[in-house]
Amino acid sequence: MKYDLSDIRHNWIVIFMILLFLSLTDEVFSQVVSADTVYNHSYDWVAGHREALPEWVFAPRQQGRVIGVSDPCMNPEAARIQALQRAAYLYSLQQGACLNLLSDVFSSTETATNTYEEERNKILTLGVIEQTVRQETYRIEKEYTSAYGEKFIQVSFIQADSCELSYHSVSELMFLFTKERVEEEEIRFNLLLESGNCPEESFQSWFQVKGTLVSPCIFSCMNGVPIRPSQKGYWYEDAPCAGSRESLDGMVLESGFWSAYMTSFVKSLLLHPFPNVDVKRVGDDFNDGHNSSRALCREKIVTVLSISPLVKGIRNNKLCMDWLITEQQKTNEK
């Protein structure tokens, strides 16, 4: 039997390439696993556990003091950074944030010969809140970690005896409502946060709520690594709802405290009665054997808002909140 040395060399090259690929794959996989454990951490709790949050989470607002909350099931250090980012975001909303909001409202009515009237309505709202780079000094006053791995911190943004933080944020809001025989709605809220004192210490987190206000889907990541929450769901002890009514609505907490917090924020923005709105209307009538009418209304809002949260309490695993929204000024942009 004769052996072709070129075939042997070829085989060894193939084997070498396979081994090299496997070693690189193992290295990449180990890096991914390593990065994942930097941000994710497993927590275990008994079935039916209800988390009792400290009273200071529900304390009345104080000037320059806010509550930041991380996602569940995070590494404690990463959770603290994320909670601080979110506290800075809420503080920047209190200080004043520029909101650009555009809504298209389309309605259509058709009446057939049998006098049956059919209505169609569609509302599409798009909004952006962007904060330029800000630098603040802060101090963490209180800190608490829930059984689910959520980090709650109370932060004071002050001018002395504190650390420095540079950060900026972009919030995007979308709301789609349609009514044709049945009513349907869809929301999407994206929140991008970046913080750090220099590039090598910068952190970027992304939070998204989409779906419906009643049953939203949540996605969150930090420095590109997805946060992997438990599928068990999260439950919290009732806490007094100050000045609340028995019928007070709240946001379901099964996806965690922060998701309910932001869903409540989106709902408050959508329902806020802005006093100054630029409106453009287009109306047409059509007669083709049926009485028809169609109307398109475009509403535009460019304003600076001061937005402050008030956590009122928890009832039946629902977060009860008020958002104080104050319009500071109105800017017209045609």
PLY file of the C-alpha trace (Angstrom):
ply
format ascii 1.0
element vertex 334
property float x
property float y
property float z
element edge 333
property int vertex1
property int vertex2
end_header
0.00 0.00 0.00
1.33 3.42 -0.94
0.71 6.58 1.05
0.44 9.99 -0.54
2.30 12.44 1.67
0.19 15.31 0.32
-2.96 13.55 1.56
-1.39 13.06 4.99
-0.41 16.74 5.17
-3.91 17.68 4.08
-5.46 15.48 6.76
-3.24 16.98 9.44
-4.16 20.49 8.28
-7.85 19.62 8.53
-7.36 18.12 11.99
-5.36 21.16 13.09
-8.07 23.54 11.83
-10.77 21.54 13.65
-8.80 21.59 16.91
-8.13 25.31 16.50
-11.82 25.97 15.88
-12.80 23.92 18.93
-10.29 25.73 21.12
-11.53 29.12 19.89
-15.13 28.02 20.41
-14.33 26.95 23.98
-12.59 30.28 24.59
-15.50 32.29 23.19
-17.99 30.17 25.14
-16.00 30.63 28.35
-15.92 34.40 27.75
-19.69 34.46 27.21
-20.27 32.41 30.36
-17.85 34.65 32.26
-19.63 37.80 31.06
-22.99 36.27 31.87
-22.02 35.54 35.48
-20.75 39.11 35.89
-24.31 40.37 35.53
-26.54 37.37 36.29
-26.87 35.50 39.56
-29.25 32.75 40.62
-31.49 33.29 43.63
-33.68 30.68 45.23
-36.78 31.27 47.31
-39.58 29.05 48.53
-42.79 28.86 46.53
-45.35 31.37 47.72
-42.74 33.71 49.22
-43.90 37.33 49.50
-41.21 39.97 49.71
-41.69 42.62 52.43
-40.02 45.82 51.22
-38.60 48.35 53.71
-40.72 51.37 54.64
-38.30 53.88 53.10
-39.24 52.60 49.62
-42.68 54.16 50.22
-41.45 57.29 52.04
-42.71 60.71 50.85
-40.62 62.50 48.23
-37.70 64.59 49.40
-35.87 67.18 47.34
-32.92 65.61 45.53
-33.62 62.11 46.86
-34.83 59.23 44.69
-35.20 55.45 44.75
-33.38 53.31 42.18
-34.26 49.65 41.59
-32.40 46.97 39.62
-33.76 43.97 37.77
-34.21 40.70 39.67
-31.63 37.88 39.58
-28.57 40.06 39.13
-25.05 39.93 40.52
-25.06 42.32 43.54
-22.36 44.66 42.19
-23.95 44.89 38.75
-27.36 45.38 40.37
-26.02 48.31 42.40
-24.67 50.01 39.25
-27.95 49.48 37.41
-30.01 50.78 40.34
-27.78 53.88 40.51
-28.24 54.50 36.77
-31.99 54.31 37.17
-31.94 56.60 40.20
-29.98 59.16 38.15
-32.57 58.83 35.36
-35.45 59.50 37.75
-33.56 62.44 39.24
-33.02 63.93 35.78
-36.77 63.65 35.12
-37.43 65.63 38.30
-35.00 68.34 37.22
-36.68 68.75 33.83
-36.79 66.66 30.66
-37.63 67.68 27.09
-40.46 65.60 25.66
-41.22 65.36 21.93
-44.58 63.71 21.34
-46.35 63.13 18.01
-49.78 61.52 17.70
-51.76 60.61 14.59
-55.46 60.01 15.20
-57.42 58.47 12.31
-61.16 57.86 12.41
-63.51 56.45 9.80
-67.29 56.05 9.84
-69.35 54.24 7.20
-73.14 53.92 7.09
-74.60 51.36 4.67
-78.13 51.37 3.16
-79.35 49.23 6.01
-78.32 52.08 8.36
-75.69 49.85 9.97
-72.85 52.11 11.08
-69.30 50.90 11.35
-66.56 52.87 13.10
-62.82 52.50 12.83
-60.31 54.34 15.00
-56.54 54.25 15.10
-54.13 56.18 17.29
-50.36 56.06 16.86
-48.23 57.97 19.37
-44.45 58.31 19.23
-42.42 60.07 21.91
-38.79 60.74 22.81
-37.20 62.01 26.03
-33.48 62.61 25.62
-31.16 63.86 28.32
-27.76 65.23 27.37
-24.69 64.25 29.38
-25.03 65.39 32.98
-22.62 65.29 35.88
-23.92 64.97 39.40
-22.59 64.20 42.85
-24.45 61.58 44.83
-24.52 59.59 48.03
-26.24 56.25 48.64
-28.27 56.69 51.82
-29.90 53.27 52.14
-29.64 49.94 50.41
-31.69 46.74 50.40
-31.55 43.48 48.42
-34.78 41.55 47.99
-35.02 37.77 48.02
-35.33 38.01 44.23
-31.97 39.76 43.84
-33.40 43.24 43.22
-31.22 46.02 44.57
-33.17 48.94 46.10
-31.11 52.06 46.83
-32.07 55.45 48.18
-29.82 58.07 46.58
-29.27 61.73 47.43
-27.93 63.97 44.68
-26.10 66.63 46.62
-23.02 68.84 46.40
-20.81 67.59 49.22
-19.36 64.38 50.71
-20.35 62.26 47.74
-19.13 60.53 44.59
-19.30 61.89 41.06
-21.40 60.37 38.28
-21.57 61.23 34.59
-24.62 59.90 32.74
-27.10 60.41 29.95
-30.32 58.72 28.84
-32.71 58.29 25.93
-36.34 57.15 26.38
-38.53 56.15 23.43
-42.27 55.63 23.67
-44.72 54.09 21.20
-48.45 53.54 21.68
-50.79 52.00 19.12
-54.55 51.81 19.64
-56.99 50.36 17.12
-60.73 49.84 17.28
-62.49 47.83 14.60
-65.16 45.62 16.14
-62.78 45.05 19.06
-60.30 47.29 20.83
-56.60 46.48 20.75
-53.61 48.32 22.14
-49.87 47.89 22.04
-47.12 49.78 23.83
-43.36 49.89 23.53
-41.01 51.72 25.87
-37.24 51.68 25.38
-34.83 53.13 27.93
-31.09 53.46 27.20
-28.87 54.49 30.12
-25.14 55.16 30.08
-22.99 56.15 33.03
-19.37 56.33 34.15
-16.55 58.72 34.90
-14.29 57.61 32.03
-14.65 55.30 28.98
-12.99 52.31 30.63
-15.49 52.54 33.52
-18.61 53.19 31.47
-21.72 51.04 31.79
-24.62 50.83 29.39
-27.98 49.29 30.20
-31.04 48.76 28.04
-34.59 48.21 29.27
-37.65 47.49 27.13
-41.35 47.04 27.84
-43.60 45.93 24.99
-47.01 44.37 24.53
-49.93 45.63 26.58
-50.12 47.59 29.81
-51.95 44.68 31.42
-49.52 41.97 30.30
-46.20 43.49 29.16
-43.13 41.59 27.93
-39.86 42.69 29.53
-36.33 42.63 28.12
-33.24 44.01 29.85
-29.50 43.82 29.25
-26.30 45.37 30.62
-23.26 46.02 28.44
-24.88 43.82 25.81
-25.43 40.85 28.15
-29.11 39.89 28.64
-30.38 39.81 32.21
-32.05 36.47 32.81
-34.85 36.75 35.39
-36.52 33.78 37.00
-39.70 32.44 35.44
-41.30 31.89 38.85
-42.79 35.36 39.10
-42.38 37.83 41.95
-44.75 38.50 44.83
-44.72 41.27 47.42
-46.38 41.86 50.76
-49.12 44.47 50.86
-47.98 47.92 51.94
-50.36 50.77 52.84
-51.54 52.86 49.88
-51.62 56.38 51.31
-54.91 58.13 50.69
-56.00 55.41 48.28
-59.48 54.28 47.32
-60.63 50.68 47.48
-60.88 50.65 43.67
-57.39 52.07 43.12
-55.75 50.52 40.08
-52.17 49.35 40.11
-49.56 47.68 37.92
-48.99 43.95 38.29
-45.67 43.12 40.00
-45.19 39.57 38.72
-42.36 40.72 36.40
-40.57 42.63 39.15
-40.73 46.03 40.82
-38.96 48.10 38.14
-41.08 46.77 35.26
-44.27 47.73 37.11
-42.66 51.08 37.94
-41.91 51.90 34.27
-45.24 50.55 33.00
-46.95 52.94 35.40
-44.75 55.76 34.07
-45.74 55.03 30.45
-49.43 54.93 31.37
-49.20 58.28 33.18
-47.53 59.95 30.19
-50.16 58.59 27.81
-53.05 59.77 30.00
-51.59 63.17 30.90
-53.82 66.05 29.67
-51.25 68.33 28.03
-52.68 71.88 28.06
-50.95 73.11 24.90
-51.12 70.96 21.78
-50.39 71.90 18.17
-53.18 70.32 16.09
-53.52 69.86 12.35
-56.66 68.33 10.85
-57.62 66.89 7.47
-61.26 66.01 6.72
-62.87 64.44 3.65
-66.35 63.26 2.70
-66.98 60.44 0.24
-70.31 59.57 -1.42
-70.22 56.34 -3.40
-73.54 54.84 -2.49
-72.59 54.88 1.16
-72.31 57.75 3.57
-68.68 57.84 4.62
-66.44 60.21 6.51
-62.77 60.08 7.32
-60.68 62.38 9.46
-56.99 62.60 10.27
-55.76 64.62 13.22
-52.08 65.13 14.00
-51.09 66.39 17.45
-47.58 67.61 18.24
-46.16 68.42 21.66
-42.67 69.77 22.39
-42.38 70.65 26.05
-40.16 70.50 29.12
-41.63 68.41 31.92
-40.76 67.86 35.54
-41.75 64.30 36.43
-41.69 62.99 40.00
-42.77 59.51 41.14
-44.63 58.74 44.34
-44.77 55.10 45.37
-48.04 54.90 47.28
-48.03 51.24 48.22
-48.72 47.66 47.17
-52.06 45.89 47.15
-52.78 42.37 45.88
-49.34 42.26 44.24
-50.05 45.47 42.33
-47.94 48.61 42.58
-49.95 51.74 43.32
-48.26 54.93 42.13
-48.79 58.59 41.35
-46.64 60.50 38.88
-46.59 64.26 39.35
-46.14 65.71 35.85
-45.63 69.48 35.61
-45.13 71.36 32.36
-42.31 73.86 32.79
-42.38 75.45 29.36
-43.68 74.89 25.85
-41.56 75.12 22.71
-43.09 75.35 19.25
-41.25 73.56 16.47
-42.94 73.53 13.10
0 1
1 2
2 3
3 4
4 5
5 6
6 7
7 8
8 9
9 10
10 11
11 12
12 13
13 14
14 15
15 16
16 17
17 18
18 19
19 20
20 21
21 22
22 23
23 24
24 25
25 26
26 27
27 28
28 29
29 30
30 31
31 32
32 33
33 34
34 35
35 36
36 37
37 38
38 39
39 40
40 41
41 42
42 43
43 44
44 45
45 46
46 47
47 48
48 49
49 50
50 51
51 52
52 53
53 54
54 55
55 56
56 57
57 58
58 59
59 60
60 61
61 62
62 63
63 64
64 65
65 66
66 67
67 68
68 69
69 70
70 71
71 72
72 73
73 74
74 75
75 76
76 77
77 78
78 79
79 80
80 81
81 82
82 83
83 84
84 85
85 86
86 87
87 88
88 89
89 90
90 91
91 92
92 93
93 94
94 95
95 96
96 97
97 98
98 99
99 100
100 101
101 102
102 103
103 104
104 105
105 106
106 107
107 108
108 109
109 110
110 111
111 112
112 113
113 114
114 115
115 116
116 117
117 118
118 119
119 120
120 121
121 122
122 123
123 124
124 125
125 126
126 127
127 128
128 129
129 130
130 131
131 132
132 133
133 134
134 135
135 136
136 137
137 138
138 139
139 140
140 141
141 142
142 143
143 144
144 145
145 146
146 147
147 148
148 149
149 150
150 151
151 152
152 153
153 154
154 155
155 156
156 157
157 158
158 159
159 160
160 161
161 162
162 163
163 164
164 165
165 166
166 167
167 168
168 169
169 170
170 171
171 172
172 173
173 174
174 175
175 176
176 177
177 178
178 179
179 180
180 181
181 182
182 183
183 184
184 185
185 186
186 187
187 188
188 189
189 190
190 191
191 192
192 193
193 194
194 195
195 196
196 197
197 198
198 199
199 200
200 201
201 202
202 203
203 204
204 205
205 206
206 207
207 208
208 209
209 210
210 211
211 212
212 213
213 214
214 215
215 216
216 217
217 218
218 219
219 220
220 221
221 222
222 223
223 224
224 225
225 226
226 227
227 228
228 229
229 230
230 231
231 232
232 233
233 234
234 235
235 236
236 237
237 238
238 239
239 240
240 241
241 242
242 243
243 244
244 245
245 246
246 247
247 248
248 249
249 250
250 251
251 252
252 253
253 254
254 255
255 256
256 257
257 258
258 259
259 260
260 261
261 262
262 263
263 264
264 265
265 266
266 267
267 268
268 269
269 270
270 271
271 272
272 273
273 274
274 275
275 276
276 277
277 278
278 279
279 280
280 281
281 282
282 283
283 284
284 285
285 286
286 287
287 288
288 289
289 290
290 291
291 292
292 293
293 294
294 295
295 296
296 297
297 298
298 299
299 300
300 301
301 302
302 303
303 304
304 305
305 306
306 307
307 308
308 309
309 310
310 311
311 312
312 313
313 314
314 315
315 316
316 317
317 318
318 319
319 320
320 321
321 322
322 323
323 324
324 325
325 326
326 327
327 328
328 329
329 330
330 331
331 332
332 333
